Amino acid sequence: MNGTMKRTGYEAMNSDLIPENCNFSVYSMAAMAGGILLCLGIVLYAILTV
């Protein structure tokens, strides 16, 4: 073997979305999600009120 392994479908499904050594905090994820939702709300409001 050459040292590279392909991930099976089961391993790819069970892999964590965020790695354990990620420096991205929960608070910054919540702030980013809130900002995205705020932008989507503004755009949706602008579309519906025209």
PyMOL Python script that loads the backbone (N, CA, C, O; Angstrom):
from pymol import cmd

cmd.read_pdbstr("""\
ATOM      1  N   MET A   1       0.838  -1.191   0.000  1.00  0.00           N
ATOM      2  CA  MET A   1       0.000   0.000   0.000  1.00  0.00           C
ATOM      3  C   MET A   1       0.876   1.246   0.000  1.00  0.00           C
ATOM      4  O   MET A   1       1.995   1.234   0.514  1.00  0.00           O
ATOM      5  N   ASN A   2       0.355   2.315  -0.581  1.00  0.00           N
ATOM      6  CA  ASN A   2       1.143   3.530  -0.679  1.00  0.00           C
ATOM      7  C   ASN A   2       0.868   4.521   0.449  1.00  0.00           C
ATOM      8  O   ASN A   2       1.347   5.654   0.398  1.00  0.00           O
ATOM      9  N   GLY A   3       0.115   4.122   1.454  1.00  0.00           N
ATOM     10  CA  GLY A   3      -0.118   4.990   2.606  1.00  0.00           C
ATOM     11  C   GLY A   3      -1.363   5.846   2.515  1.00  0.00           C
ATOM     12  O   GLY A   3      -1.747   6.474   3.502  1.00  0.00           O
ATOM     13  N   THR A   4      -2.010   5.891   1.347  1.00  0.00           N
ATOM     14  CA  THR A   4      -3.242   6.671   1.238  1.00  0.00           C
ATOM     15  C   THR A   4      -4.420   5.733   1.325  1.00  0.00           C
ATOM     16  O   THR A   4      -4.409   4.638   0.761  1.00  0.00           O
ATOM     17  N   MET A   5      -5.431   6.171   2.034  1.00  0.00           N
ATOM     18  CA  MET A   5      -6.632   5.353   2.194  1.00  0.00           C
ATOM     19  C   MET A   5      -7.835   6.160   1.744  1.00  0.00           C
ATOM     20  O   MET A   5      -7.939   7.349   2.043  1.00  0.00           O
ATOM     21  N   LYS A   6      -8.736   5.521   1.031  1.00  0.00           N
ATOM     22  CA  LYS A   6      -9.971   6.181   0.637  1.00  0.00           C
ATOM     23  C   LYS A   6     -10.990   5.982   1.752  1.00  0.00           C
ATOM     24  O   LYS A   6     -11.049   4.921   2.374  1.00  0.00           O
ATOM     25  N   ARG A   7     -11.788   7.010   1.995  1.00  0.00           N
ATOM     26  CA  ARG A   7     -12.814   6.906   3.018  1.00  0.00           C
ATOM     27  C   ARG A   7     -14.030   6.198   2.447  1.00  0.00           C
ATOM     28  O   ARG A   7     -14.481   6.505   1.344  1.00  0.00           O
ATOM     29  N   THR A   8     -14.543   5.269   3.191  1.00  0.00           N
ATOM     30  CA  THR A   8     -15.763   4.602   2.757  1.00  0.00           C
ATOM     31  C   THR A   8     -16.938   5.530   3.020  1.00  0.00           C
ATOM     32  O   THR A   8     -16.788   6.545   3.700  1.00  0.00           O
ATOM     33  N   GLY A   9     -18.081   5.197   2.498  1.00  0.00           N
ATOM     34  CA  GLY A   9     -19.273   6.013   2.711  1.00  0.00           C
ATOM     35  C   GLY A   9     -19.632   6.099   4.175  1.00  0.00           C
ATOM     36  O   GLY A   9     -20.059   7.154   4.645  1.00  0.00           O
ATOM     37  N   TYR A  10     -19.467   5.007   4.909  1.00  0.00           N
ATOM     38  CA  TYR A  10     -19.791   4.999   6.339  1.00  0.00           C
ATOM     39  C   TYR A  10     -18.854   5.925   7.099  1.00  0.00           C
ATOM     40  O   TYR A  10     -19.300   6.676   7.967  1.00  0.00           O
ATOM     41  N   GLU A  11     -17.564   5.882   6.788  1.00  0.00           N
ATOM     42  CA  GLU A  11     -16.609   6.748   7.481  1.00  0.00           C
ATOM     43  C   GLU A  11     -16.848   8.205   7.128  1.00  0.00           C
ATOM     44  O   GLU A  11     -16.705   9.072   7.990  1.00  0.00           O
ATOM     45  N   ALA A  12     -17.206   8.496   5.894  1.00  0.00           N
ATOM     46  CA  ALA A  12     -17.461   9.873   5.490  1.00  0.00           C
ATOM     47  C   ALA A  12     -18.708  10.412   6.174  1.00  0.00           C
ATOM     48  O   ALA A  12     -18.762  11.590   6.526  1.00  0.00           O
ATOM     49  N   MET A  13     -19.721   9.549   6.370  1.00  0.00           N
ATOM     50  CA  MET A  13     -20.945   9.986   7.039  1.00  0.00           C
ATOM     51  C   MET A  13     -20.703  10.251   8.517  1.00  0.00           C
ATOM     52  O   MET A  13     -21.290  11.174   9.081  1.00  0.00           O
ATOM     53  N   ASN A  14     -19.861   9.467   9.142  1.00  0.00           N
ATOM     54  CA  ASN A  14     -19.646   9.587  10.576  1.00  0.00           C
ATOM     55  C   ASN A  14     -18.502  10.519  10.943  1.00  0.00           C
ATOM     56  O   ASN A  14     -18.199  10.686  12.124  1.00  0.00           O
ATOM     57  N   SER A  15     -17.864  11.126   9.959  1.00  0.00           N
ATOM     58  CA  SER A  15     -16.800  12.066  10.279  1.00  0.00           C
ATOM     59  C   SER A  15     -17.424  13.341  10.814  1.00  0.00           C
ATOM     60  O   SER A  15     -18.506  13.739  10.384  1.00  0.00           O
ATOM     61  N   ASP A  16     -16.742  13.979  11.748  1.00  0.00           N
ATOM     62  CA  ASP A  16     -17.275  15.182  12.360  1.00  0.00           C
ATOM     63  C   ASP A  16     -17.284  16.326  11.361  1.00  0.00           C
ATOM     64  O   ASP A  16     -16.373  16.459  10.544  1.00  0.00           O
ATOM     65  N   LEU A  17     -18.316  17.147  11.431  1.00  0.00           N
ATOM     66  CA  LEU A  17     -18.408  18.305  10.559  1.00  0.00           C
ATOM     67  C   LEU A  17     -17.342  19.329  10.931  1.00  0.00           C
ATOM     68  O   LEU A  17     -16.743  19.953  10.055  1.00  0.00           O
ATOM     69  N   ILE A  18     -17.108  19.500  12.221  1.00  0.00           N
ATOM     70  CA  ILE A  18     -16.082  20.415  12.718  1.00  0.00           C
ATOM     71  C   ILE A  18     -15.005  19.580  13.405  1.00  0.00           C
ATOM     72  O   ILE A  18     -15.315  18.848  14.345  1.00  0.00           O
ATOM     73  N   PRO A  19     -13.779  19.667  12.974  1.00  0.00           N
ATOM     74  CA  PRO A  19     -12.734  18.864  13.605  1.00  0.00           C
ATOM     75  C   PRO A  19     -12.501  19.286  15.064  1.00  0.00           C
ATOM     76  O   PRO A  19     -12.827  20.405  15.462  1.00  0.00           O
ATOM     77  N   GLU A  20     -11.936  18.371  15.841  1.00  0.00           N
ATOM     78  CA  GLU A  20     -11.735  18.634  17.259  1.00  0.00           C
ATOM     79  C   GLU A  20     -10.733  19.747  17.508  1.00  0.00           C
ATOM     80  O   GLU A  20     -10.815  20.417  18.538  1.00  0.00           O
ATOM     81  N   ASN A  21      -9.795  19.965  16.607  1.00  0.00           N
ATOM     82  CA  ASN A  21      -8.782  20.984  16.814  1.00  0.00           C
ATOM     83  C   ASN A  21      -9.157  22.314  16.176  1.00  0.00           C
ATOM     84  O   ASN A  21      -8.279  23.132  15.899  1.00  0.00           O
ATOM     85  N   CYS A  22     -10.431  22.542  15.942  1.00  0.00           N
ATOM     86  CA  CYS A  22     -10.892  23.774  15.319  1.00  0.00           C
ATOM     87  C   CYS A  22     -10.890  24.906  16.347  1.00  0.00           C
ATOM     88  O   CYS A  22     -11.328  24.716  17.482  1.00  0.00           O
ATOM     89  N   ASN A  23     -10.394  26.089  15.949  1.00  0.00           N
ATOM     90  CA  ASN A  23     -10.334  27.227  16.851  1.00  0.00           C
ATOM     91  C   ASN A  23     -11.537  28.153  16.708  1.00  0.00           C
ATOM     92  O   ASN A  23     -11.498  29.283  17.195  1.00  0.00           O
ATOM     93  N   PHE A  24     -12.582  27.710  16.067  1.00  0.00           N
ATOM     94  CA  PHE A  24     -13.776  28.498  15.816  1.00  0.00           C
ATOM     95  C   PHE A  24     -14.747  28.260  16.952  1.00  0.00           C
ATOM     96  O   PHE A  24     -15.249  27.146  17.098  1.00  0.00           O
ATOM     97  N   SER A  25     -15.030  29.271  17.765  1.00  0.00           N
ATOM     98  CA  SER A  25     -15.849  29.068  18.960  1.00  0.00           C
ATOM     99  C   SER A  25     -17.330  29.018  18.617  1.00  0.00           C
ATOM    100  O   SER A  25     -17.752  29.409  17.528  1.00  0.00           O
ATOM    101  N   VAL A  26     -18.101  28.530  19.570  1.00  0.00           N
ATOM    102  CA  VAL A  26     -19.547  28.443  19.392  1.00  0.00           C
ATOM    103  C   VAL A  26     -20.143  29.838  19.272  1.00  0.00           C
ATOM    104  O   VAL A  26     -21.088  30.044  18.511  1.00  0.00           O
ATOM    105  N   TYR A  27     -19.608  30.783  20.005  1.00  0.00           N
ATOM    106  CA  TYR A  27     -20.122  32.153  19.957  1.00  0.00           C
ATOM    107  C   TYR A  27     -19.911  32.774  18.583  1.00  0.00           C
ATOM    108  O   TYR A  27     -20.798  33.459  18.073  1.00  0.00           O
ATOM    109  N   SER A  28     -18.762  32.546  17.985  1.00  0.00           N
ATOM    110  CA  SER A  28     -18.530  33.106  16.657  1.00  0.00           C
ATOM    111  C   SER A  28     -19.386  32.398  15.609  1.00  0.00           C
ATOM    112  O   SER A  28     -19.809  33.024  14.638  1.00  0.00           O
ATOM    113  N   MET A  29     -19.644  31.110  15.790  1.00  0.00           N
ATOM    114  CA  MET A  29     -20.553  30.414  14.870  1.00  0.00           C
ATOM    115  C   MET A  29     -21.963  30.974  14.994  1.00  0.00           C
ATOM    116  O   MET A  29     -22.644  31.168  13.986  1.00  0.00           O
ATOM    117  N   ALA A  30     -22.411  31.236  16.230  1.00  0.00           N
ATOM    118  CA  ALA A  30     -23.748  31.792  16.439  1.00  0.00           C
ATOM    119  C   ALA A  30     -23.836  33.202  15.863  1.00  0.00           C
ATOM    120  O   ALA A  30     -24.856  33.565  15.277  1.00  0.00           O
ATOM    121  N   ALA A  31     -22.783  33.997  16.021  1.00  0.00           N
ATOM    122  CA  ALA A  31     -22.783  35.350  15.468  1.00  0.00           C
ATOM    123  C   ALA A  31     -22.825  35.317  13.946  1.00  0.00           C
ATOM    124  O   ALA A  31     -23.512  36.127  13.324  1.00  0.00           O
ATOM    125  N   MET A  32     -22.098  34.390  13.350  1.00  0.00           N
ATOM    126  CA  MET A  32     -22.103  34.279  11.898  1.00  0.00           C
ATOM    127  C   MET A  32     -23.476  33.823  11.396  1.00  0.00           C
ATOM    128  O   MET A  32     -23.986  34.352  10.408  1.00  0.00           O
ATOM    129  N   ALA A  33     -24.064  32.855  12.070  1.00  0.00           N
ATOM    130  CA  ALA A  33     -25.401  32.386  11.681  1.00  0.00           C
ATOM    131  C   ALA A  33     -26.420  33.504  11.837  1.00  0.00           C
ATOM    132  O   ALA A  33     -27.294  33.671  10.986  1.00  0.00           O
ATOM    133  N   GLY A  34     -26.316  34.272  12.919  1.00  0.00           N
ATOM    134  CA  GLY A  34     -27.229  35.393  13.123  1.00  0.00           C
ATOM    135  C   GLY A  34     -27.070  36.452  12.052  1.00  0.00           C
ATOM    136  O   GLY A  34     -28.063  37.008  11.583  1.00  0.00           O
ATOM    137  N   GLY A  35     -25.850  36.740  11.660  1.00  0.00           N
ATOM    138  CA  GLY A  35     -25.617  37.716  10.600  1.00  0.00           C
ATOM    139  C   GLY A  35     -26.177  37.266   9.271  1.00  0.00           C
ATOM    140  O   GLY A  35     -26.753  38.063   8.530  1.00  0.00           O
ATOM    141  N   ILE A  36     -26.012  35.994   8.967  1.00  0.00           N
ATOM    142  CA  ILE A  36     -26.553  35.457   7.713  1.00  0.00           C
ATOM    143  C   ILE A  36     -28.083  35.525   7.725  1.00  0.00           C
ATOM    144  O   ILE A  36     -28.702  35.921   6.737  1.00  0.00           O
ATOM    145  N   LEU A  37     -28.688  35.132   8.861  1.00  0.00           N
ATOM    146  CA  LEU A  37     -30.149  35.189   8.958  1.00  0.00           C
ATOM    147  C   LEU A  37     -30.655  36.629   8.878  1.00  0.00           C
ATOM    148  O   LEU A  37     -31.702  36.886   8.285  1.00  0.00           O
ATOM    149  N   LEU A  38     -29.919  37.562   9.469  1.00  0.00           N
ATOM    150  CA  LEU A  38     -30.308  38.962   9.395  1.00  0.00           C
ATOM    151  C   LEU A  38     -30.269  39.459   7.952  1.00  0.00           C
ATOM    152  O   LEU A  38     -31.192  40.140   7.505  1.00  0.00           O
ATOM    153  N   CYS A  39     -29.216  39.125   7.228  1.00  0.00           N
ATOM    154  CA  CYS A  39     -29.113  39.527   5.818  1.00  0.00           C
ATOM    155  C   CYS A  39     -30.223  38.902   4.987  1.00  0.00           C
ATOM    156  O   CYS A  39     -30.811  39.569   4.136  1.00  0.00           O
ATOM    157  N   LEU A  40     -30.513  37.632   5.225  1.00  0.00           N
ATOM    158  CA  LEU A  40     -31.593  36.983   4.478  1.00  0.00           C
ATOM    159  C   LEU A  40     -32.938  37.617   4.801  1.00  0.00           C
ATOM    160  O   LEU A  40     -33.787  37.765   3.921  1.00  0.00           O
ATOM    161  N   GLY A  41     -33.132  37.988   6.057  1.00  0.00           N
ATOM    162  CA  GLY A  41     -34.378  38.649   6.445  1.00  0.00           C
ATOM    163  C   GLY A  41     -34.539  39.994   5.783  1.00  0.00           C
ATOM    164  O   GLY A  41     -35.637  40.344   5.349  1.00  0.00           O
ATOM    165  N   ILE A  42     -33.464  40.756   5.695  1.00  0.00           N
ATOM    166  CA  ILE A  42     -33.519  42.065   5.040  1.00  0.00           C
ATOM    167  C   ILE A  42     -33.848  41.905   3.559  1.00  0.00           C
ATOM    168  O   ILE A  42     -34.676  42.641   3.022  1.00  0.00           O
ATOM    169  N   VAL A  43     -33.211  40.962   2.909  1.00  0.00           N
ATOM    170  CA  VAL A  43     -33.471  40.727   1.482  1.00  0.00           C
ATOM    171  C   VAL A  43     -34.904  40.253   1.266  1.00  0.00           C
ATOM    172  O   VAL A  43     -35.580  40.725   0.352  1.00  0.00           O
ATOM    173  N   LEU A  44     -35.368  39.334   2.092  1.00  0.00           N
ATOM    174  CA  LEU A  44     -36.735  38.836   1.964  1.00  0.00           C
ATOM    175  C   LEU A  44     -37.746  39.948   2.215  1.00  0.00           C
ATOM    176  O   LEU A  44     -38.747  40.041   1.503  1.00  0.00           O
ATOM    177  N   TYR A  45     -37.503  40.787   3.209  1.00  0.00           N
ATOM    178  CA  TYR A  45     -38.385  41.911   3.496  1.00  0.00           C
ATOM    179  C   TYR A  45     -38.424  42.884   2.316  1.00  0.00           C
ATOM    180  O   TYR A  45     -39.487  43.387   1.951  1.00  0.00           O
ATOM    181  N   ALA A  46     -37.260  43.142   1.726  1.00  0.00           N
ATOM    182  CA  ALA A  46     -37.206  44.054   0.584  1.00  0.00           C
ATOM    183  C   ALA A  46     -37.964  43.485  -0.605  1.00  0.00           C
ATOM    184  O   ALA A  46     -38.623  44.226  -1.335  1.00  0.00           O
ATOM    185  N   ILE A  47     -37.877  42.178  -0.801  1.00  0.00           N
ATOM    186  CA  ILE A  47     -38.586  41.555  -1.930  1.00  0.00           C
ATOM    187  C   ILE A  47     -40.085  41.572  -1.694  1.00  0.00           C
ATOM    188  O   ILE A  47     -40.850  41.831  -2.623  1.00  0.00           O
ATOM    189  N   LEU A  48     -40.516  41.303  -0.482  1.00  0.00           N
ATOM    190  CA  LEU A  48     -41.947  41.214  -0.210  1.00  0.00           C
ATOM    191  C   LEU A  48     -42.630  42.575  -0.154  1.00  0.00           C
ATOM    192  O   LEU A  48     -43.836  42.657  -0.387  1.00  0.00           O
ATOM    193  N   THR A  49     -41.902  43.638   0.144  1.00  0.00           N
ATOM    194  CA  THR A  49     -42.538  44.948   0.262  1.00  0.00           C
ATOM    195  C   THR A  49     -42.519  45.736  -1.034  1.00  0.00           C
ATOM    196  O   THR A  49     -43.032  46.854  -1.071  1.00  0.00           O
ATOM    197  N   VAL A  50     -41.953  45.200  -2.086  1.00  0.00           N
ATOM    198  CA  VAL A  50     -41.904  45.918  -3.370  1.00  0.00           C
ATOM    199  C   VAL A  50     -43.212  45.706  -4.113  1.00  0.00           C
ATOM    200  O   VAL A  50     -43.386  46.222  -5.217  1.00  0.00           O
TER     201      VAL A  50
END
""", "prot")
cmd.dss("prot")
cmd.show_as("cartoon", "prot")
cmd.util.cbc("prot")
cmd.orient("prot")
